Amino acid sequence: MNFKKLTFSDKVPNWLKIDVNPDKTEKEKKYLGGMLTWDLGQKLDKTEISLVRISVALILLVVIYSGFTALLANQMKQKNSEVEESIKTTNSQIALANNDNEKIKTKINQYQAMIQNLQDANDRITDRNKTRNAIPNLLNQIMAAIPRDVQLTSIENTVDRHIIINAQSNEYDQLGYFIAKLKTDMILTDVISTAGQKDNNTITVKIEGDLP
């Protein structure tokens, strides 16, 4: 019977033990399956070299991937910052443009109001000049058109270009001729007249019309 107690090293499998004794045989140094050797004093076999290469390749791949990921993340962060800055600048420019547009609209409205006021004033001056010149022209035209037997008792410019003429004669046909002359010669427009009123052989009429 063997009364020797098992130590911790006895419990460890042989394939996990590192042989530091170079004098052992190759058979004792190898793992039971013959795939791996754990003798640090011996050269690596082909399988171990392949595993080391694969491990190194994987480590390099992870390092390169991590580097590219960090680089891309940094670039994306920079691009996002540039985009945000560009958006902020664009929004600022749009706000300035809208402000300038509102100012331009206000100025346009002011200029349009000024132009309209000038146009209205010019129209009033033109109307005054027309009326001022129209009255002498009207009198000249009436003098040329009035028959001998018709007398004018009054001529009034009541409102704007509206004219009222009071005329009298001893004959209806002379007054009728005068009214017709005012119409046909376009001395007045929209000519109307009252019926003749006779008093002691004198016939009076009221003629109304507008200056052309």
C-alpha positions in Angstrom: 0.0 0.0 0.0 1.1 3.6 -0.8 0.6 5.9 2.1 2.0 9.0 0.2 -0.3 12.0 0.2 -1.1 13.7 -3.1 0.2 17.2 -3.4 -1.3 20.0 -5.5 1.3 19.5 -8.2 0.3 15.8 -8.4 -3.2 16.8 -9.0 -2.3 19.1 -11.9 -2.6 17.3 -15.3 0.7 16.6 -17.1 -0.3 18.7 -20.1 -0.4 21.9 -17.9 3.0 21.3 -16.4 6.0 23.2 -17.9 9.1 21.1 -18.1 12.1 23.1 -17.1 14.4 20.0 -17.2 16.1 19.9 -20.6 17.3 16.3 -19.9 13.9 14.7 -20.3 13.0 12.9 -23.4 10.8 14.3 -26.2 8.1 11.8 -25.3 7.9 13.1 -21.7 7.8 16.8 -22.9 4.9 16.4 -25.2 1.2 16.6 -24.4 -0.6 13.3 -24.5 -2.3 14.2 -27.7 1.0 15.3 -29.3 -0.2 18.7 -30.4 1.4 21.2 -28.0 4.6 21.4 -26.1 5.1 23.7 -23.1 8.8 23.5 -22.8 10.1 27.1 -23.0 13.5 25.8 -23.9 12.4 24.1 -27.1 11.6 25.5 -30.5 7.9 25.9 -31.5 6.6 23.3 -33.8 4.5 24.2 -36.9 1.2 24.0 -35.1 2.3 26.4 -32.4 3.8 28.8 -34.9 0.5 28.8 -36.8 -1.4 29.5 -33.7 0.9 32.3 -32.7 0.6 33.8 -36.2 -3.2 33.6 -36.0 -3.2 35.2 -32.5 -0.9 38.0 -33.7 -3.1 38.5 -36.8 -6.2 38.7 -34.7 -4.6 41.1 -32.2 -3.4 43.3 -35.1 -6.9 43.1 -36.7 -8.5 44.2 -33.4 -6.0 47.0 -33.0 -6.4 48.2 -36.6 -10.2 47.9 -36.4 -10.2 49.9 -33.1 -7.9 52.5 -34.6 -10.1 52.9 -37.7 -13.2 53.0 -35.5 -11.7 55.7 -33.3 -10.6 57.6 -36.4 -14.0 57.4 -38.1 -15.7 58.4 -34.8 -13.5 61.4 -34.5 -14.1 62.4 -38.1 -17.8 61.9 -37.7 -17.7 64.1 -34.6 -15.8 66.8 -36.5 -18.2 66.6 -39.5 -21.2 66.9 -37.1 -19.6 69.9 -35.5 -19.0 71.5 -38.9 -22.6 70.7 -40.0 -24.0 72.2 -36.8 -21.8 75.3 -37.3 -22.9 75.6 -40.9 -26.6 75.2 -40.0 -26.1 77.9 -37.3 -24.4 80.2 -39.8 -27.1 79.6 -42.4 -29.9 80.2 -39.9 -28.2 83.5 -38.9 -27.9 84.6 -42.5 -31.5 83.7 -43.2 -32.6 85.7 -40.2 -30.6 88.7 -41.4 -32.0 88.3 -44.9 -35.6 88.2 -43.5 -34.9 91.3 -41.5 -33.5 93.1 -44.6 -36.5 91.9 -46.6 -38.9 93.4 -44.0 -37.0 96.7 -44.1 -37.1 96.7 -47.9 -40.9 96.1 -47.8 -41.3 98.9 -45.3 -39.3 101.3 -47.5 -41.2 100.2 -50.6 -44.5 100.9 -48.9 -43.2 104.3 -47.8 -42.0 105.2 -51.3 -45.3 104.0 -52.8 -47.3 106.2 -50.4 -45.0 109.2 -51.3 -45.4 108.5 -55.0 -49.2 108.3 -54.6 -49.3 111.5 -52.6 -47.2 113.2 -55.3 -49.5 111.8 -58.0 -52.6 113.0 -56.2 -51.1 116.5 -55.8 -50.1 116.6 -59.4 -53.6 115.5 -60.4 -55.1 118.3 -58.3 -52.8 120.8 -59.8 -53.6 119.5 -63.3 -57.3 119.7 -62.7 -56.9 123.3 -61.4 -55.0 124.3 -64.4 -57.5 122.6 -66.7 -60.3 124.4 -65.0 -58.5 127.7 -65.0 -57.9 127.4 -68.7 -61.2 125.8 -69.4 -63.3 128.8 -68.2 -61.7 131.3 -70.6 -62.0 128.7 -73.4 -65.6 128.1 -72.6 -66.4 131.8 -72.7 -64.7 132.1 -76.1 -66.5 129.1 -77.5 -69.9 130.4 -76.2 -69.2 133.8 -77.7 -68.6 132.1 -81.1 -71.7 129.8 -80.8 -74.3 132.0 -79.2 -77.0 133.4 -81.6 -77.6 137.2 -81.7 -81.0 137.0 -80.2 -79.9 135.0 -77.1 -78.5 136.8 -74.0 -76.7 135.1 -71.1 -77.7 136.3 -67.7 -75.2 134.2 -65.7 -72.5 131.5 -66.0 -71.5 129.6 -62.9 -68.9 126.9 -62.2 -70.6 125.3 -59.2 -68.8 122.0 -58.5 -65.6 120.7 -60.1 -66.2 121.0 -63.9 -70.0 121.5 -63.7 -71.3 124.6 -65.4 -74.7 126.3 -65.1 -75.8 128.8 -67.7 -78.9 131.0 -67.5 -80.0 132.3 -70.9 -83.0 134.2 -72.3 -84.4 135.1 -75.7 -87.6 136.3 -77.3 -87.7 133.1 -79.5 -87.8 129.4 -78.6 -85.9 128.4 -81.6 -82.9 130.6 -80.9 -82.6 129.1 -77.4 -83.0 125.6 -79.0 -80.3 126.4 -81.5 -77.9 127.6 -78.7 -78.5 124.4 -76.7 -77.9 122.2 -79.8 -74.7 124.1 -80.5 -73.4 123.5 -77.0 -73.9 119.7 -77.6 -72.7 119.3 -81.2 -69.6 121.4 -80.8 -68.8 119.6 -77.5 -68.6 122.9 -75.7 -70.2 121.1 -72.8 -70.9 117.4 -72.1 -74.1 115.8 -70.7 -76.1 118.9 -71.5 -79.6 119.2 -70.0 -82.0 122.2 -69.9 -85.2 123.2 -68.3 -88.3 124.0 -70.2 -88.5 127.6 -71.3 -90.4 129.9 -69.1 -92.0 132.9 -70.8 -92.5 136.2 -69.0 -93.5 139.3 -71.0 -92.3 137.9 -74.3 -89.0 136.9 -72.7 -88.2 133.2 -72.5 -85.7 132.0 -69.9 -84.0 128.6 -69.7 -81.4 127.0 -67.3 -78.7 125.0 -69.1 -76.4 122.6 -67.2 -73.4 120.6 -68.4 -69.8 119.6 -67.7 -66.6 120.8 -69.1 -65.1 118.3 -71.5 
